[in-house]
Amino acid sequence: MVKSMSRRTGALAMVILAAVFVMVNRAAYKGYFQDDELDMLGWAPHVPLADFLEGIVTPRFYVNNFRPVGHLYFHEAGLRFGLDFPKYVAVLQFLHLFNVWLLWTVARQLRAPPAAALVSCLFFAFHMALFDAFWKPMYVFDVLCGTFCLLAILFWTQRRWVLSFVAFWLAYKAKELAVMLPVVLACYEIWLGERKWKPLIPFFAASLSFGLQGLALNPNKDNDYTFRFNFAALRQTSVYYASRVFLVPYLGFLAPLAAFPGRNRRSWFGLAMAAILFFPILFLPGRIFSPYCYLPFTGLALALSGLAEAVGAVPVAILLLLFAPLDLHELRSRRNVTLAHDDQVRAWVTAVRDFAKSSPTPDAVVWSGSIPDFEAWGVEGAIHYLFRPDMPIANASAPEAAKLSQGARVAYIVWTPNLHRAAVTQYTHDIADTSYVDFNGDTPVWQLLQGWFDVEGTFRWTGPTALARLTRPPGARRFVLRVLVAGESLQAVGPITIRVWLNDRELVPRRFTEGGWQDVHWDLPEEYAGPVHMKLQTDPPFHPSSESRTLGVAVGAFGFLSADSNPR
C-alpha cells in the first residue's frame, strides 16, 4: 500500500470529494427549517452575546439544555442570514467537509496510509445515516461537537495539551456527548501513544464534574430525556444504531470483527472510540435519532482505515461500492420525505412572514391547524422571530386562546392540512361573525369558543361539550350540522346522541348508530337576526385507547342556511 502522498494530490482528492458531496446533496438547498431551528431563531438572536460567552467559559452544567457553542451559531446566523435557508445549509455542509478533512488529518497522524485514510473519509463523508447532519441546521450541534472532538484528538496526538483541552471544552459546550472524550484519549495512550497519563488529569476532572452535575441536576426524571440504565433500553437502542452502521438491520453488530484482521491498533482505537461515544446514547431510548451517530461514526471511520491497511484498500473500497446502493436508497427516500415536509413548513412560514410585513403588529397571535412532525415550539419560535420575542401566543384549542382573543387586534393563523395552505387574518371586534363555519377552508377560528381540537383534514374533533358563536342572518330558517361519526367510537361506546342549543334553546337531540359522514338539519321558527351562541354536547364521550384526549364528535361544518339552501 502506498505510504505517502504529495500535498497537492491529497488536496486534489479532498476537492474532488467535496465537489461530489455537494452534488449528491444539492437538493438540501431546496429544504427548509424544522421546528427546533425556528424555535431557536425565535430567541437566540435576542440574547446578548455576553450570555453565550459566559456559557462557554463557565464550568456550570445547564439544566435547560443550553449549549452555548451551537446556540451562539444560531444567534449569529439569525442576525445575519434571517430565514435564508440555503445559507444555513452552506455553513452546515462546509463544517461537515471540514470534519472530513480533519478525519483525514487525524488518520494520517495515526500513520494511516493515504489510501486507507481516503477510504475512511469516503465512508464518513457520504454515509446517509448522517443525512440530517448534512441537511438540517439543527444538527450543527452534533457537527460542531465532531469538529472540536477531532481537533482535540489531533492536538493530543501532537502533544499540544492546552489546545487539546480547549477543543475538548468547546466540544462539550457544543454537545454533552463529548463528556466521554477523555476515555477516548486514554485509549489512544494505551494503544498508540506513550502512556502519558498526567496530561489527562484535567480532562477527566472536567468530564467528571460535568457528568456528576448532569446526573445530579438533570430535571428530566421521567420523560424522553431520562437515562434508563436497563437491558430493555440497551436492547432497543443497540438494535437501532447497529442498523444504521450499514443500513441493514443487525449488521452493525459485526463491526467489531474489524479488530481481528492484521491486529491493527488503529482499528482497535477506532472501534473503542465508537463504542465509548455511543455509550451515553445507548441508555436514552426516548431520544433515538440517526444523526446522533455523527460523532461515533468518526471512530468507525478510523477503524475502517485500520482495516483497509490490514486487508488492502481495494477490498474495502469494493465493500463500500457494494454498500453504495443502500446509501443511495437511503438518500432518495429521506430526500423525498424531507422535501415534501419542508414544502409545507415553507408555505406556513411564508404566509405568516408576508402578513407580518404588510400588516400592523397584532396584540396577540392565535394559531390553528398543525403540520405533521412540526411541533408547537416551532410555530411559536417562528411567530416570535417574525413579530416580536414577547408576543403572546396560544393554540386555538387551548384555554388561553379565549383570553387572547379579547385583545383589540389579534392575528389568527389557520393551517388547512388538505390544502397545504396557511391563511392569516387580523381580527378586530368590528368584524362580524359568519353564519356558517366550514372546516374545509379558511375557518374563522375566533368563533370557536371552547371545546374544539385542532383541524384534522376537513374536520375538528370536539370535546364532550363545545361552544361557538355565529350570526343568524335574516331569513335563515335552518340550522345544519355535518359530522363524521367514527366507527371506532361506535364500537367503543355504542350509539351517540348529539344535543344542540342555540341561545339556550335546545333543538331536538339526534341519535347516531352508523359511522361515516352524515348531515343533519333542524328547521327553525322565524326569529330575530343577530348573534347566536351555540352549544354542542355529545353523549357518551369517547376515550381513544391511543391518546389522552376525551372526544365528542368530529365536526365538518355547522351553521345557518335559508330554507331552500343545501350545506356546502
Backbone torsions as a table, in degrees:
resi	resn	phi	psi	omega
1	MET	NA	141.4	-179.3
2	VAL	-63.3	129.1	-176.1
3	LYS	-95.1	-12.4	-177.2
4	SER	-141.8	161.8	179.1
5	MET	-153.6	138.4	179.5
6	SER	-67.9	154.7	178.7
7	ARG	-60.5	-37.2	-179.8
8	ARG	-63.9	-42.9	179.0
9	THR	-66.1	-42.1	177.7
10	GLY	-62.6	-42.5	178.7
11	ALA	-64.2	-40.4	178.6
12	LEU	-62.9	-41.0	178.4
13	ALA	-61.7	-42.0	179.2
14	MET	-66.4	-38.2	179.1
15	VAL	-65.1	-44.1	178.6
16	ILE	-63.3	-44.3	178.3
17	LEU	-58.9	-45.3	-179.1
18	ALA	-63.6	-41.0	-179.3
19	ALA	-64.1	-43.2	178.9
20	VAL	-65.8	-40.7	179.2
21	PHE	-60.0	-47.4	-179.1
22	VAL	-63.2	-39.5	179.4
23	MET	-65.1	-44.7	-178.4
24	VAL	-63.7	-36.2	-175.6
25	ASN	-106.0	23.3	-176.9
26	ARG	-64.1	-27.6	-179.6
27	ALA	-66.7	-14.8	178.4
28	ALA	-59.7	-28.4	-178.8
29	TYR	-72.2	-11.9	176.0
30	LYS	-91.1	-2.8	-178.3
31	GLY	-78.1	-166.6	-179.4
32	TYR	-154.6	177.3	-175.5
33	PHE	-69.1	154.6	170.1
34	GLN	-109.0	179.2	-170.9
35	ASP	-61.2	-43.6	-178.2
36	ASP	-61.7	-39.3	-179.0
37	GLU	-66.5	-44.2	178.9
38	LEU	-67.2	-34.4	175.9
39	ASP	-59.5	-46.4	-179.6
40	MET	-68.0	-36.8	177.7
41	LEU	-66.3	-21.8	179.2
42	GLY	-72.9	-20.2	-178.5
43	TRP	-129.3	-33.4	-172.5
44	ALA	-60.0	-41.9	-179.6
45	PRO	-64.2	-17.9	-176.5
46	HIS	-94.8	-7.0	179.7
47	VAL	-83.8	134.3	179.3
48	PRO	-59.2	144.3	179.9
49	LEU	-56.9	-35.0	-178.3
50	ALA	-60.3	-31.3	-179.9
51	ASP	-66.2	-38.2	178.3
52	PHE	-69.5	-42.3	-180.0
53	LEU	-63.9	-39.5	176.2
54	GLU	-63.2	-41.7	179.1
55	GLY	-63.2	-31.2	-179.9
56	ILE	-71.3	-40.5	-173.3
57	VAL	-88.5	-21.6	-175.8
58	THR	-73.1	143.5	174.9
59	PRO	-84.3	7.9	-175.4
60	ARG	-80.6	141.8	174.9
61	PHE	-83.5	134.4	-179.8
62	TYR	-97.7	123.4	-177.3
63	VAL	-77.9	-12.9	-176.6
64	ASN	-99.2	20.6	179.5
65	ASN	61.2	28.9	175.4
66	PHE	-73.1	117.5	179.7
67	ARG	-116.5	91.5	-164.2
68	PRO	-62.0	-30.4	-180.0
69	VAL	-67.0	-51.3	179.0
70	GLY	-68.4	-39.7	179.7
71	HIS	-69.0	-30.5	174.0
72	LEU	-63.0	-38.1	176.1
73	TYR	-59.4	-45.7	180.0
74	PHE	-67.6	-30.7	174.3
75	HIS	-59.9	-51.2	-177.7
76	GLU	-70.8	-42.8	-179.0
77	ALA	-64.8	-39.9	178.7
78	GLY	-61.9	-37.1	179.5
79	LEU	-74.2	-33.3	-172.9
80	ARG	-99.9	-33.9	-175.7
81	PHE	-100.8	-23.2	-175.1
82	GLY	61.1	-128.4	178.7
83	LEU	-106.0	26.8	177.6
84	ASP	-82.4	86.4	-170.3
85	PHE	-58.7	-41.8	-178.6
86	PRO	-56.0	-29.9	179.0
87	LYS	-66.8	-36.3	177.2
88	TYR	-65.2	-40.6	179.3
89	VAL	-65.9	-40.5	180.0
90	ALA	-60.0	-44.0	178.4
91	VAL	-64.5	-44.1	-177.9
92	LEU	-61.2	-46.3	-178.3
93	GLN	-71.2	-32.9	174.3
94	PHE	-61.6	-45.1	179.3
95	LEU	-62.4	-40.1	179.1
96	HIS	-63.8	-44.4	179.3
97	LEU	-66.8	-32.8	173.7
98	PHE	-63.0	-39.3	177.0
99	ASN	-65.2	-35.7	176.0
100	VAL	-61.9	-42.5	177.2
101	TRP	-64.3	-40.5	176.8
102	LEU	-62.1	-40.2	178.1
103	LEU	-61.0	-43.1	175.8
104	TRP	-57.9	-45.9	-177.4
105	THR	-65.2	-42.7	178.7
106	VAL	-64.7	-44.5	179.7
107	ALA	-60.1	-42.6	178.5
108	ARG	-67.5	-36.5	177.1
109	GLN	-63.9	-29.7	177.2
110	LEU	-87.1	15.1	174.2
111	ARG	70.4	29.8	173.1
112	ALA	-75.5	135.3	173.9
113	PRO	-60.7	154.8	-176.9
114	PRO	-54.3	-44.6	-178.4
115	ALA	-63.8	-39.7	179.0
116	ALA	-66.9	-41.2	178.0
117	ALA	-64.1	-38.2	179.5
118	LEU	-66.0	-38.4	177.1
119	VAL	-60.2	-43.6	179.2
120	SER	-63.8	-37.5	179.1
121	CYS	-67.0	-39.9	178.4
122	LEU	-63.0	-43.5	178.5
123	PHE	-58.2	-48.7	-175.7
124	PHE	-74.3	-38.4	-173.7
125	ALA	-66.0	-38.3	-169.8
126	PHE	-111.1	5.9	-175.1
127	HIS	-70.1	119.4	-173.6
128	MET	-82.5	0.3	165.6
129	ALA	-64.9	-21.5	-179.5
130	LEU	-97.8	17.7	-174.4
131	PHE	-45.8	-51.9	-176.5
132	ASP	-63.6	-26.8	178.8
133	ALA	-71.0	-15.9	174.7
134	PHE	-97.1	-22.2	-167.9
135	TRP	-111.2	-27.9	-169.9
136	LYS	-117.5	117.2	-178.2
137	PRO	-56.3	-24.1	179.8
138	MET	-55.4	-33.4	-174.7
139	TYR	-87.4	16.3	171.3
140	VAL	-61.8	-25.0	176.1
141	PHE	-61.1	-46.6	179.4
142	ASP	-67.7	-40.3	-178.1
143	VAL	-66.8	-44.4	178.0
144	LEU	-65.9	-37.4	175.4
145	CYS	-60.4	-41.7	176.1
146	GLY	-62.6	-40.5	179.4
147	THR	-58.4	-51.8	-174.7
148	PHE	-74.2	-29.8	175.2
149	CYS	-66.4	-43.6	177.9
150	LEU	-64.3	-38.9	176.4
151	LEU	-63.9	-41.1	179.4
152	ALA	-61.8	-42.2	178.6
153	ILE	-66.0	-43.4	179.9
154	LEU	-60.7	-48.6	179.9
155	PHE	-63.7	-35.0	179.3
156	TRP	-64.2	-44.5	179.9
157	THR	-65.2	-24.3	177.2
158	GLN	-89.2	2.3	179.2
159	ARG	62.8	33.2	175.2
160	ARG	-101.9	79.7	-167.7
161	TRP	-60.1	-44.9	-174.9
162	VAL	-65.6	-47.2	178.6
163	LEU	-62.0	-37.5	178.3
164	SER	-63.3	-42.4	180.0
165	PHE	-66.4	-41.3	178.4
166	VAL	-61.0	-43.6	178.8
167	ALA	-64.0	-40.9	176.6
168	PHE	-60.6	-44.4	179.8
169	TRP	-60.4	-45.5	179.7
170	LEU	-66.9	-34.5	177.0
171	ALA	-62.0	-43.9	178.1
172	TYR	-64.5	-37.9	-179.8
173	LYS	-72.4	-13.0	172.4
174	ALA	-86.6	-42.1	176.5
175	LYS	-162.1	142.5	-170.5
176	GLU	-66.6	-16.4	-178.5
177	LEU	-58.5	-25.4	-179.7
178	ALA	-67.0	-7.6	178.3
179	VAL	-59.1	-20.5	-178.5
180	MET	-87.6	-4.2	-173.3
181	LEU	-60.5	-37.6	178.1
182	PRO	-56.6	-33.8	177.7
183	VAL	-66.8	-37.3	176.4
184	VAL	-61.8	-44.6	179.7
185	LEU	-64.6	-35.2	176.4
186	ALA	-64.0	-38.7	177.0
187	CYS	-63.5	-37.3	176.3
188	TYR	-59.7	-45.1	-179.0
189	GLU	-63.3	-35.8	-178.1
190	ILE	-67.5	-45.3	-170.7
191	TRP	-102.4	-29.6	-172.0
192	LEU	-125.9	-14.3	-174.7
193	GLY	-101.2	-156.5	-176.2
194	GLU	-110.6	14.0	178.8
195	ARG	57.4	47.8	174.5
196	LYS	-93.7	112.8	-171.6
197	TRP	-99.8	-29.4	-175.5
198	LYS	-58.9	-42.0	178.6
199	PRO	-61.5	-17.6	179.6
200	LEU	-79.8	-13.7	-175.3
201	ILE	-56.8	-50.8	179.5
202	PRO	-64.2	-31.0	177.8
203	PHE	-63.8	-48.9	-178.9
204	PHE	-69.7	-32.3	177.8
205	ALA	-64.3	-46.0	178.7
206	ALA	-65.4	-43.1	-179.9
207	SER	-62.2	-44.2	179.7
208	LEU	-64.3	-40.5	178.8
209	SER	-61.6	-49.7	-180.0
210	PHE	-64.3	-40.6	-178.8
211	GLY	-64.9	-45.0	179.5
212	LEU	-66.8	-39.9	176.5
213	GLN	-61.6	-41.7	-179.3
214	GLY	-63.0	-42.3	179.5
215	LEU	-69.9	-37.2	-176.1
216	ALA	-79.9	-35.4	-172.3
217	LEU	-103.7	-3.9	-178.4
218	ASN	-57.9	116.6	-178.1
219	PRO	-79.0	-7.1	-175.8
220	ASN	-87.0	92.4	-174.4
221	LYS	-89.3	-30.6	-179.6
222	ASP	-156.4	64.9	177.3
223	ASN	-146.7	-166.9	-175.4
224	ASP	-64.5	-20.7	-177.9
225	TYR	-94.4	8.1	-178.7
226	THR	-85.1	129.4	173.6
227	PHE	-70.7	134.2	179.7
228	ARG	-125.5	99.7	-176.3
229	PHE	-87.5	75.3	178.7
230	ASN	-146.3	167.8	-175.4
231	PHE	-68.0	-34.2	-179.3
232	ALA	-60.9	-43.5	178.1
233	ALA	-64.7	-44.7	-178.6
234	LEU	-62.4	-40.3	179.7
235	ARG	-64.5	-43.5	-178.6
236	GLN	-65.4	-48.2	-175.2
237	THR	-73.8	-40.0	-177.1
238	SER	-65.2	-38.7	178.0
239	VAL	-63.9	-41.6	-179.8
240	TYR	-64.6	-52.1	-175.5
241	TYR	-69.6	-30.1	174.5
242	ALA	-64.0	-34.5	178.3
243	SER	-70.6	-18.1	-179.5
244	ARG	-82.4	-22.6	-174.2
245	VAL	-62.3	-49.8	179.0
246	PHE	-118.7	12.7	178.3
247	LEU	60.8	26.3	175.9
248	VAL	-131.8	132.4	-178.2
249	PRO	-53.0	133.2	173.5
250	TYR	71.2	-15.7	-172.5
251	LEU	-64.4	-26.4	179.9
252	GLY	-64.5	-20.1	177.5
253	PHE	-65.2	-14.4	178.1
254	LEU	-86.4	-6.3	-177.4
255	ALA	-55.7	-37.9	179.4
256	PRO	-59.6	-16.5	178.1
257	LEU	-63.6	-18.7	178.1
258	ALA	-64.0	-14.0	-179.4
259	ALA	-75.6	-16.6	-171.1
260	PHE	-88.2	-44.7	-177.4
261	PRO	-60.9	121.8	175.1
262	GLY	73.1	-4.3	-178.5
263	ARG	47.7	50.0	-177.4
264	ASN	-79.6	122.9	-175.7
265	ARG	-69.3	-24.4	175.5
266	ARG	-68.1	-35.1	174.0
267	SER	-64.5	-42.9	178.2
268	TRP	-60.2	-46.5	-178.9
269	PHE	-62.3	-45.4	-178.6
270	GLY	-63.7	-42.4	178.4
271	LEU	-66.1	-41.1	177.3
272	ALA	-63.7	-41.2	178.8
273	MET	-60.0	-45.9	179.1
274	ALA	-62.0	-45.3	-178.9
275	ALA	-63.7	-42.0	-179.0
276	ILE	-64.4	-42.0	-177.8
277	LEU	-76.9	-23.8	173.9
278	PHE	-76.0	-26.3	-168.6
279	PHE	-50.4	-52.0	-176.6
280	PRO	-62.2	-40.1	-175.0
281	ILE	-76.8	-12.1	175.9
282	LEU	-70.0	-14.3	179.7
283	PHE	-113.0	24.1	174.6
284	LEU	-121.4	71.3	-176.6
285	PRO	-67.5	-15.8	177.6
286	GLY	-84.0	-8.6	-178.1
287	ARG	-130.2	73.9	-179.3
288	ILE	-107.4	107.7	-178.2
289	PHE	-138.8	139.0	-177.3
290	SER	-60.0	-39.8	-179.4
291	PRO	-63.3	-15.8	177.1
292	TYR	-65.9	-10.8	175.7
293	CYS	-74.8	-9.0	-169.1
294	TYR	-54.8	-55.8	-177.5
295	LEU	-68.4	-46.8	177.3
296	PRO	-58.8	-30.9	-178.4
297	PHE	-69.5	-19.4	172.6
298	THR	-63.9	-35.7	175.4
299	GLY	-67.4	-43.1	177.8
300	LEU	-61.1	-38.3	179.4
301	ALA	-63.3	-41.6	177.1
302	LEU	-65.0	-37.8	176.7
303	ALA	-63.0	-37.1	179.6
304	LEU	-65.2	-34.0	177.3
305	SER	-64.9	-36.0	175.9
306	GLY	-67.4	-40.3	177.7
307	LEU	-63.8	-41.0	-179.8
308	ALA	-63.4	-36.0	177.5
309	GLU	-69.8	-35.4	-176.0
310	ALA	-74.0	-42.5	-174.8
311	VAL	-107.6	-9.9	-178.4
312	GLY	108.6	141.7	-178.3
313	ALA	-67.9	-31.5	-176.6
314	VAL	-64.9	-49.4	177.6
315	PRO	-59.2	-39.7	179.2
316	VAL	-68.3	-39.1	177.4
317	ALA	-62.3	-37.4	177.2
318	ILE	-64.0	-40.9	176.8
319	LEU	-61.0	-40.2	178.2
320	LEU	-65.5	-36.4	177.0
321	LEU	-65.6	-38.5	176.6
322	LEU	-67.2	-29.7	178.4
323	PHE	-76.9	-22.3	-173.5
324	ALA	-56.6	-42.3	178.9
325	PRO	-60.4	-37.3	176.4
326	LEU	-64.6	-41.0	179.1
327	ASP	-63.6	-43.0	-179.6
328	LEU	-66.2	-39.9	177.3
329	HIS	-62.1	-42.8	177.8
330	GLU	-61.1	-43.5	179.1
331	LEU	-60.0	-48.4	-176.1
332	ARG	-65.2	-44.1	-178.5
333	SER	-67.1	-43.8	179.0
334	ARG	-67.4	-38.6	-179.2
335	ARG	-62.1	-47.0	-177.2
336	ASN	-63.6	-44.5	179.7
337	VAL	-65.7	-43.6	-177.0
338	THR	-64.2	-47.0	-177.3
339	LEU	-67.7	-36.4	177.6
340	ALA	-63.6	-42.3	177.9
341	HIS	-67.5	-42.9	-177.5
342	ASP	-64.7	-32.3	177.5
343	ASP	-61.4	-37.0	178.3
344	GLN	-67.9	-44.4	179.7
345	VAL	-63.6	-40.7	178.5
346	ARG	-61.3	-42.3	179.3
347	ALA	-61.9	-41.4	179.5
348	TRP	-64.7	-51.1	-177.1
349	VAL	-64.8	-39.4	-179.4
350	THR	-62.2	-42.4	179.0
351	ALA	-62.6	-42.8	-179.8
352	VAL	-69.1	-39.8	179.7
353	ARG	-64.5	-42.7	178.9
354	ASP	-62.4	-39.6	177.8
355	PHE	-65.0	-44.2	-178.2
356	ALA	-61.7	-33.2	-179.5
357	LYS	-76.1	-29.5	-170.3
358	SER	-106.2	-6.2	-174.0
359	SER	-125.7	157.0	175.0
360	PRO	-61.5	149.3	179.7
361	THR	-64.8	125.9	-178.8
362	PRO	-75.5	167.2	175.5
363	ASP	-79.8	-25.3	-179.3
364	ALA	-159.9	164.5	178.9
365	VAL	-129.3	131.1	174.4
366	VAL	-118.9	130.0	-177.6
367	TRP	-120.7	153.6	-177.0
368	SER	-145.9	145.8	-178.6
369	GLY	85.8	139.5	-176.0
370	SER	-133.1	149.1	174.2
371	ILE	-92.0	134.5	179.2
372	PRO	-54.8	136.5	178.2
373	ASP	62.3	23.8	173.0
374	PHE	-124.2	98.1	-168.0
375	GLU	-78.1	168.5	-175.0
376	ALA	-60.1	-33.6	-178.6
377	TRP	-67.0	-26.3	174.7
378	GLY	-70.6	-41.3	175.7
379	VAL	-59.7	-49.0	-177.3
380	GLU	-66.7	-37.5	177.9
381	GLY	-63.2	-42.8	178.7
382	ALA	-63.9	-41.0	179.3
383	ILE	-64.9	-43.5	177.9
384	HIS	-62.2	-38.7	-179.7
385	TYR	-68.7	-41.7	-173.3
386	LEU	-82.4	-24.9	-179.8
387	PHE	-109.4	-83.8	176.7
388	ARG	-157.2	153.6	-172.6
389	PRO	-67.5	-18.3	-179.8
390	ASP	-106.6	21.3	-178.6
391	MET	-65.2	125.6	174.1
392	PRO	-66.0	132.9	-175.0
393	ILE	-136.8	144.0	173.4
394	ALA	-153.4	147.3	169.6
395	ASN	-74.2	145.4	-175.4
396	ALA	-60.8	-25.2	-179.2
397	SER	-87.9	-5.0	-178.8
398	ALA	-85.5	150.1	179.2
399	PRO	-59.1	-30.1	-178.3
400	GLU	-65.5	-22.0	-177.2
401	ALA	-62.6	-37.0	-179.7
402	ALA	-62.4	-38.8	179.0
403	LYS	-69.7	-43.3	-179.4
404	LEU	-65.5	-31.5	-177.7
405	SER	-67.7	-10.7	177.7
406	GLN	-80.5	-5.5	178.6
407	GLY	-65.3	160.8	-177.8
408	ALA	-67.7	-32.7	-177.2
409	ARG	-143.6	111.7	-175.6
410	VAL	-123.1	130.1	175.9
411	ALA	-91.2	129.7	177.5
412	TYR	-111.6	123.8	177.7
413	ILE	-107.4	119.0	-177.2
414	VAL	-120.2	116.7	176.5
415	TRP	-96.8	124.6	177.8
416	THR	-101.5	106.2	-171.3
417	PRO	-61.0	-41.8	-175.4
418	ASN	-70.5	-21.5	178.0
419	LEU	-99.1	-10.6	-175.3
420	HIS	52.3	50.0	-175.2
421	ARG	-140.1	140.9	175.3
422	ALA	-111.0	135.5	174.8
423	ALA	-118.1	132.8	-179.2
424	VAL	-118.6	124.2	-178.1
425	THR	-127.8	135.0	175.4
426	GLN	-94.3	116.5	-176.4
427	TYR	-98.4	130.7	170.4
428	THR	-124.5	161.7	-171.4
429	HIS	-70.3	-8.8	177.2
430	ASP	-88.9	1.3	176.4
431	ILE	-84.1	124.7	-177.5
432	ALA	-74.1	145.8	175.8
433	ASP	-71.1	149.2	176.6
434	THR	-79.7	165.8	179.2
435	SER	-95.0	-13.4	-174.9
436	TYR	-142.4	129.3	-178.6
437	VAL	-114.5	121.9	-179.4
438	ASP	-120.9	128.6	-178.0
439	PHE	-88.8	14.9	177.1
440	ASN	-106.7	36.7	-178.5
441	GLY	-176.5	-147.9	-177.8
442	ASP	-83.1	88.7	-174.7
443	THR	-75.3	133.2	172.6
444	PRO	-76.8	81.2	-171.1
445	VAL	-65.1	-17.5	177.6
446	TRP	-67.3	-13.9	177.2
447	GLN	-86.1	-8.1	177.4
448	LEU	-91.3	108.9	-168.8
449	LEU	-89.0	-41.0	-173.3
450	GLN	-163.2	144.3	171.3
451	GLY	84.2	21.5	179.4
452	TRP	-115.4	132.2	175.8
453	PHE	-93.2	175.2	-177.5
454	ASP	-63.7	153.4	-180.0
455	VAL	-65.6	140.3	176.3
456	GLU	-129.2	99.6	-176.3
457	GLY	71.1	-109.1	-178.4
458	THR	-117.0	22.0	-179.8
459	PHE	-147.9	167.5	172.8
460	ARG	-129.7	134.9	170.0
461	TRP	-73.9	143.2	169.9
462	THR	-100.5	165.0	165.1
463	GLY	-79.9	-174.4	177.1
464	PRO	-55.3	-31.5	176.4
465	THR	-131.5	134.9	178.8
466	ALA	-133.4	142.8	179.9
467	LEU	-121.0	145.5	176.8
468	ALA	-153.9	166.2	176.1
469	ARG	-127.1	149.0	-177.3
470	LEU	-141.3	170.7	168.6
471	THR	-114.5	126.2	176.3
472	ARG	-90.4	114.6	-177.9
473	PRO	-78.6	161.5	175.8
474	PRO	-58.8	138.0	177.8
475	GLY	84.7	-0.4	179.5
476	ALA	-77.3	115.7	-176.0
477	ARG	-116.6	8.3	-176.1
478	ARG	-143.9	136.9	172.6
479	PHE	-111.2	130.5	-175.2
480	VAL	-120.5	152.2	178.8
481	LEU	-143.2	126.3	177.5
482	ARG	-111.3	120.2	-175.9
483	VAL	-127.0	152.7	172.6
484	LEU	-110.6	105.2	-179.5
485	VAL	-83.7	118.3	-175.4
486	ALA	-78.9	131.0	176.6
487	GLY	-61.1	-35.0	178.2
488	GLU	-62.9	-36.5	178.6
489	SER	-67.0	-43.9	180.0
490	LEU	-63.0	-39.3	179.1
491	GLN	-66.8	-33.2	-175.3
492	ALA	-81.9	-41.5	-172.1
493	VAL	-121.9	-5.8	-178.3
494	GLY	84.9	-167.4	-179.6
495	PRO	-55.6	146.4	179.4
496	ILE	-116.0	150.8	178.3
497	THR	-118.0	131.5	178.5
498	ILE	-111.7	128.7	177.5
499	ARG	-117.9	138.5	-177.2
500	VAL	-126.9	135.2	173.1
501	TRP	-118.8	136.4	172.6
502	LEU	-118.7	111.5	-176.6
503	ASN	50.6	49.5	175.9
504	ASP	72.0	2.3	174.8
505	ARG	-97.6	118.8	-178.2
506	GLU	-82.2	134.2	173.7
507	LEU	-86.9	170.3	-177.9
508	VAL	-65.4	125.1	179.9
509	PRO	-60.3	148.5	178.2
510	ARG	-120.2	137.0	-177.5
511	ARG	-111.4	136.0	-176.2
512	PHE	-121.0	126.6	-179.2
513	THR	-117.9	-7.0	-178.9
514	GLU	-124.2	150.7	-179.8
515	GLY	-85.6	169.6	177.5
516	GLY	106.8	178.2	177.9
517	TRP	-71.0	135.2	179.5
518	GLN	-144.0	137.0	177.9
519	ASP	-107.7	129.0	176.1
520	VAL	-126.7	153.5	178.2
521	HIS	-144.8	159.0	177.2
522	TRP	-128.1	128.4	173.0
523	ASP	-76.8	137.7	-174.9
524	LEU	-116.4	146.5	172.7
525	PRO	-71.7	162.2	177.1
526	GLU	-67.5	128.8	177.5
527	GLU	-140.5	-177.7	-179.4
528	TYR	-66.9	157.2	172.1
529	ALA	-95.4	134.5	-179.3
530	GLY	161.9	-164.4	-176.2
531	PRO	-65.2	142.3	177.7
532	VAL	-136.0	132.9	171.7
533	HIS	-100.7	125.2	-179.3
534	MET	-105.0	138.1	172.9
535	LYS	-122.7	130.2	-178.9
536	LEU	-123.4	125.5	-177.1
537	GLN	-126.1	133.0	-178.9
538	THR	-115.3	132.4	-178.4
539	ASP	-139.7	130.2	-3.0
540	PRO	-81.4	158.5	176.0
541	PRO	-70.6	166.5	-173.9
542	PHE	-121.0	129.0	178.7
543	HIS	-113.7	94.5	179.4
544	PRO	-60.7	141.6	-178.2
545	SER	-69.9	-22.2	-174.0
546	SER	-93.5	-0.4	-178.1
547	GLU	-150.3	172.0	-174.1
548	SER	-95.7	-7.8	-177.1
549	ARG	-70.8	149.1	168.7
550	THR	-104.4	120.3	-169.9
551	LEU	-109.8	156.5	172.8
552	GLY	-104.9	-90.3	-179.8
553	VAL	-141.8	154.7	176.9
554	ALA	-86.6	122.8	-175.6
555	VAL	-110.8	131.4	177.0
556	GLY	-98.3	-30.2	-179.7
557	ALA	-168.8	159.5	173.3
558	PHE	-162.1	155.6	176.3
559	GLY	152.3	-170.8	-175.9
560	PHE	-99.3	141.9	174.1
561	LEU	-135.9	158.7	172.3
562	SER	-71.3	166.3	-172.1
563	ALA	-61.8	-30.7	-176.7
564	ASP	-101.8	11.7	-179.5
565	SER	-93.7	156.6	175.8
566	ASN	-114.4	149.8	177.1
567	PRO	-58.9	145.2	178.4
568	ARG	-78.8	NA	NA
